[in-house]
Amino acid sequence: MKRLIERSRSVGEVLRWVTQNPGKVSASHYPIALHKLGQLLQQQPAPPVGAGDGRGPAGQVLEQPEFHVLCQAIVSGCAKFDNFSIVNCLYAAAALGLPGESPLVRVLEDESRSRLGRFNQKDVSMVFSSEANNKALEAIFSSQLFYENRQERFIRSMAEWLPRKAENLTPYTMALIAKYVARHRLREPRLLDTIANFLLKRGEQLDSKVIQKLVFPFSRMNYRPSNHGELFPKLEAILEQKAGSSPLATVNILMSMFQLSHFPQTVLHQVFSPGFITNVMSSPYALIVRRYLSLLDAAVELEFREYSGPRLDPRYRVLMFEHALTADEANRKYSYKGLVAEALRQLVGEECYRQDEVLPPGYCTDFLLWINRSGTVLPLSRVPAASRAPPATSPVAMSLRSSVLALTSDLQDFAPVVLSVNDKWHYCQNSDILVGSRAMRDRHLRLLGYCLVQLPYTELEKVSGIEEAKHYLRQKL
């Protein structure tokens, strides 16, 4: 039956083979028939302008009784089809141009959604590229299987079709897509620019919680969208109006913009105002907002020196992070940090460095060392206490200017050095660009007077054994 369908030379011949031999047709034959119909329709010449009834070859086929028999057979039996047949029928129906509201497409979509947990990634990708309605997209992007896995072929396909479908998507669906893009660190300009254009067109109608989800992929991927000249001013205007309605979302949006080195002055006046501060400090999420506001205040100090508005009251300042990031802890067994730690211990000795030191305004560093002008790593006992980084628990730790002065006062004698082990998850996917939070951390550490020595995983993965690692570190230092 498969050969007979594939060798058919006309639409009528395909339909006759399938509808007149029901006992010989299995589930796998239906997608083959739908695909063949699509191929034959593409080969038919378009009618002259003004000729016929305007329905064209596809429309005429969809109205044939035999085609309705074929569709009914799929609708009746699809619950018993295997996953491969379901997915291929849906994919073929989309290629054939069947409308989304047709009974065949609706039944196939419903069956696909019910099986998402049992689909493999290829199946999910085919389903996704076949469906265009919000309900289907929401179901697929809400699938934990889909969310936790990344497939290169699917990503390339999504970059092609998302710009065409974006206009008809709901904010909720686009937010799910943005979450997927951020989760997998996809620095794909076409995807990110599509989200940015969606945000530019619909920003006024969205609440702050949705906006923060749509903005986050830009900072996550350290990417300024191509329309940022229009988008950023619009976001500032929206935040001015909605800053108080959702304080945590407002602070998250500001953090994303700061990571991209954009500092909206008017919004900062609101966020650091006594009214805003009083409001958030009495809320259930007071601690997380204090952490973010403390980091924003530090960023203003270091990167936006011309700002002259209100600042965060010193009594509310806390460290942004008190220990290593959750992602780094979770991926510890995949990190090169252990190799570097052992090589560093053998190379300079444990008395010459600190590991996992948290520096103001709350950045966890992998290794902190002091080096003199001749390039010698100094034991901590030889570094004047007044010039060391203040302890993270010290009140002085929040005074960034005094920290900078302390670190730079004796630079002619020695310099503080941060060794930064940049593992794979610190970069955008398939890229040498650090994610936005990591990039901002590096900017701030340099502005605080630290020399930053990068140890990227692309170099570390070429190192074999402790002796090679020691040689590598000696060159770096």
Secondary structure, 3 states (H helix, E strand, C coil): CHHHHHCCCCHHHHHHHHHCCHHHCCCCHHHHHHHHHHHHHHHCCCCCCCCCCCCHHHHHHHCCHHHHHHHHHHHHHHHHCCHHHHHHHHHHHHHHCCCCCCHHHHHHHHHHHHCHHHCCHHHHHHHHHHCCCHHHHHHHHCCHHHHHCCCHHHHHHHHHHHHHHHHHCCHHHHHHHHHHHHHCCCCCHHHHHHHHHHHHHHHHHCCHHHHHHHHHHHHHCCCCCCCHHHHHHHHHHHHHHHCCCCHHHHHHHHHHHHHCCCCCHHHHHHHCCHHHHHHHHCCCCHHHHHHHHHHHHHHHHHHCCCCCCCCCCHHHCCCCCCCCCHHHHHCHHHCCHHHHHHHHHHHHCHHHEEECCEECCCEECCEEEEEECCCCECCHHHCCHHHCCCCCCCHHHHCHHHHHHHHHCCCCCEEEEEEEEECHHHECCCCCCECHHHHHHHHHHHHCCCEEEEEEHHHHCCCCHHHHHHHHHHHHC
